[in-house]
Amino acid sequence: MKKRLLVTGCGGFVAGSILKQAGNEWKLFGVSRSAVPGGRSDLTHLQFDLCDFSRLREVFADIRPAAVIHTAAKADIDRSQANQAETEIVNVGVTQQLITLCRDHGTKMVFCSTDAVFDGKKGNYNEEDPPHAVNFYADTKIRCEQLVQKELNDAVVARLALVAGLPMLGAGNSFLAKMIASFEQNKPVMAPVNEIRTPIDVVTLGQALLELAGNDFAGIIHLAGNTPLNRYDMSCQIATTLGFPTALVIRTNSADDKNRAPRPADATMNNTKARRVLKTRMLDFADGLRLTLGTKEK
Ligand SMILES: NC(=O)c1ccc[n+]([C@@H]2O[C@H](COP(=O)([O-])OP(=O)(O)OC[C@H]3O[C@@H](n4cnc5c(N)ncnc54)[C@H](OP(=O)(O)O)[C@@H]3O)[C@@H](O)[C@H]2O)c1
C-alpha cells in the first residue's frame, strides 16, 4: 500500500519541487490557502488556512499521513519583521499544532527550517553550532526547531540554505525567477556582497526532503550546496550562465539598507552530514543551476 504524504504550503516554491518529484510510493496530499495549479493529477488538494486548527485536526485524522513535510510559513524576512503577530501564529502556532498531531498519529515530521537561524558571524555552520537569531523570522524558526526536537523523537529539522531555482509547480518565493524576469526586461538587480550563502538548487532540495520523509533519519540536517558564494558573485554567475551582461548586477551592502530587516552576513552551512547520510547528492552551485534551469518549460 502507498504511504501517505502530507505537504503543507503546497502552492509554494519548495513544496512544488517535492510534489513534482514524489515517486509512486507516495499517495500525495497538500494543503494551501490559495488554489494550486495543475501538473500533478494524483494530488489531493485541500484548500484551507492552516490557522484553522479544528479543520487541521479533522484533515489529519482523515488522512493519517505516514509523513508530513511542513513547508508552510511566513517566509519573507522583511514582511515577517513588519507583521510579527501574523508570523507568530503561522510559523510557531501552526507548527505546534502539527507537532501535537504528528505525536498523536505516529507521523514523521520533516520541518523546514533555515540557514537564517545563525547570526552569520562565523560561517561554515554545522548541526551542533548554536543558533542565534538576528531577525524575527529566524527567532520563530529557532523556537519551532526547539519544539520539534523536544516533543518528537523521530522528526527531522531540515535547515535549508538559500534555495535557487525555478518553480516546478505553482509559483512561490523564487528569487531566481524574479532575477531572470528583471534581466529579460533589462532591469538591474541589487545583489548584496556582504551576504554569503551556500545555495541549494530546488530540484536537489525536493529530492532530499522526500528522502528524509521516507527514511529513518531523525535530528537536524543542513541541506546546502557545496559552494559558498556571496550574493553579488552568485548573481553574476547566474547572469553569465544565462547570457545576460553582469553590468545588470549592482553590488550593494545590505547592512546599509535600513528598510531591510537584519540578515546574517555569513550564513554558509557545512553539508558534511547530508553528504554522509543522504543518497541525494549535494551539488556545486554551477551544477545545481544547470539542473534547475533544465526544468524550465521551453
Ligand atoms: N526559499 C528559500 O530560499 C528558503 C530558505 C530557507 C528556508 N526556507 C523555508 O522553506 C519553507 C518553504 O519556503 P518557500 O520558499 O517554498 O516559501 P513560499 O513559496 O512562500 O511557500 C510557503 C507557502 O506557505 C503557505 N502558507 C503560508 N501561510 C499559510 C496558512 N496560514 N495556511 C496555509 N498555507 C499557508 C503559502 O501558501 P498560500 O499563499 O496559499 O497561503 C505559501 O505557498 C519555508 O518554511 C521557509 O521558511 C526557504
The ligand as an SDF file (V2000), in Angstrom:
LIG
                    3D

 48 52  0  0  0  0  0  0  0  0999 V2000
   13.0830   29.7740   -0.3430 N   0  0  0  0  0  0  0  0  0  0  0  0
   14.1900   29.8160    0.4040 C   0  0  0  0  0  0  0  0  0  0  0  0
   15.2480   30.3090   -0.0400 O   0  0  0  0  0  0  0  0  0  0  0  0
   14.1870   29.2300    1.8080 C   0  0  0  0  0  0  0  0  0  0  0  0
   15.3900   29.1990    2.5130 C   0  0  0  0  0  0  0  0  0  0  0  0
   15.4100   28.6650    3.7980 C   0  0  0  0  0  0  0  0  0  0  0  0
   14.2470   28.1580    4.3540 C   0  0  0  0  0  0  0  0  0  0  0  0
   13.0770   28.2180    3.6650 N   0  0  0  0  0  0  0  0  0  0  0  0
   11.8740   27.6770    4.3090 C   0  0  0  0  0  0  0  0  0  0  0  0
   11.3300   26.6860    3.4470 O   0  0  0  0  0  0  0  0  0  0  0  0
    9.9060   26.6910    3.5230 C   0  0  0  0  0  0  0  0  0  0  0  0
    9.3060   26.8620    2.1360 C   0  0  0  0  0  0  0  0  0  0  0  0
    9.7650   28.0910    1.5840 O   0  0  0  0  0  0  0  0  0  0  0  0
    9.2610   28.6000    0.1580 P   0  0  0  0  0  0  0  0  0  0  0  0
   10.3750   29.3750   -0.4280 O   0  0  0  0  0  0  0  0  0  0  0  0
    8.6640   27.4730   -0.5980 O   0  0  0  0  0  0  0  0  0  0  0  0
    8.1330   29.6180    0.6120 O   0  0  0  0  0  0  0  0  0  0  0  0
    6.8050   30.0680   -0.1750 P   0  0  0  0  0  0  0  0  0  0  0  0
    6.9970   29.9210   -1.6490 O   0  0  0  0  0  0  0  0  0  0  0  0
    6.4410   31.3970    0.3730 O   0  0  0  0  0  0  0  0  0  0  0  0
    5.7470   28.9800    0.2930 O   0  0  0  0  0  0  0  0  0  0  0  0
    5.1930   28.9750    1.5750 C   0  0  0  0  0  0  0  0  0  0  0  0
    3.7740   28.5770    1.4370 C   0  0  0  0  0  0  0  0  0  0  0  0
    3.1740   28.5780    2.7490 O   0  0  0  0  0  0  0  0  0  0  0  0
    1.8000   28.7730    2.5600 C   0  0  0  0  0  0  0  0  0  0  0  0
    1.1390   29.3120    3.7320 N   0  0  0  0  0  0  0  0  0  0  0  0
    1.5100   30.3950    4.4610 C   0  0  0  0  0  0  0  0  0  0  0  0
    0.6230   30.6190    5.4170 N   0  0  0  0  0  0  0  0  0  0  0  0
   -0.3350   29.6540    5.3010 C   0  0  0  0  0  0  0  0  0  0  0  0
   -1.5050   29.3450    6.0170 C   0  0  0  0  0  0  0  0  0  0  0  0
   -1.9020   30.0750    7.0620 N   0  0  0  0  0  0  0  0  0  0  0  0
   -2.2570   28.2950    5.6170 N   0  0  0  0  0  0  0  0  0  0  0  0
   -1.8910   27.5450    4.5590 C   0  0  0  0  0  0  0  0  0  0  0  0
   -0.7640   27.7690    3.8460 N   0  0  0  0  0  0  0  0  0  0  0  0
   -0.0020   28.8170    4.2140 C   0  0  0  0  0  0  0  0  0  0  0  0
    1.6940   29.7530    1.4180 C   0  0  0  0  0  0  0  0  0  0  0  0
    0.5430   29.4170    0.6850 O   0  0  0  0  0  0  0  0  0  0  0  0
   -0.6720   30.4620    0.4820 P   0  0  0  0  0  0  0  0  0  0  0  0
   -0.1010   31.6030   -0.2690 O   0  0  0  0  0  0  0  0  0  0  0  0
   -1.6610   29.6580   -0.2370 O   0  0  0  0  0  0  0  0  0  0  0  0
   -1.0960   30.8230    1.8690 O   0  0  0  0  0  0  0  0  0  0  0  0
    2.9560   29.5190    0.5890 C   0  0  0  0  0  0  0  0  0  0  0  0
    2.6430   28.9250   -0.6430 O   0  0  0  0  0  0  0  0  0  0  0  0
    9.5290   27.7980    4.4930 C   0  0  0  0  0  0  0  0  0  0  0  0
    9.2770   27.2150    5.7420 O   0  0  0  0  0  0  0  0  0  0  0  0
   10.7660   28.6800    4.5400 C   0  0  0  0  0  0  0  0  0  0  0  0
   10.8820   29.3110    5.7930 O   0  0  0  0  0  0  0  0  0  0  0  0
   13.0160   28.7320    2.4010 C   0  0  0  0  0  0  0  0  0  0  0  0
  1  2  1  0
  2  3  2  0
  2  4  1  0
  4  5  1  0
  4 48  2  0
  5  6  2  0
  6  7  1  0
  7  8  2  0
  8  9  1  0
  8 48  1  0
  9 10  1  0
  9 46  1  0
 10 11  1  0
 11 12  1  0
 11 44  1  0
 12 13  1  0
 13 14  1  0
 14 15  2  0
 14 16  1  0
 14 17  1  0
 17 18  1  0
 18 19  2  0
 18 20  1  0
 18 21  1  0
 21 22  1  0
 22 23  1  0
 23 24  1  0
 23 42  1  0
 24 25  1  0
 25 26  1  0
 25 36  1  0
 26 27  1  0
 26 35  1  0
 27 28  2  0
 28 29  1  0
 29 30  1  0
 29 35  2  0
 30 31  1  0
 30 32  2  0
 32 33  1  0
 33 34  2  0
 34 35  1  0
 36 37  1  0
 36 42  1  0
 37 38  1  0
 38 39  2  0
 38 40  1  0
 38 41  1  0
 42 43  1  0
 44 45  1  0
 44 46  1  0
 46 47  1  0
M  CHG  2   8   1  16  -1
M  END
$$$$
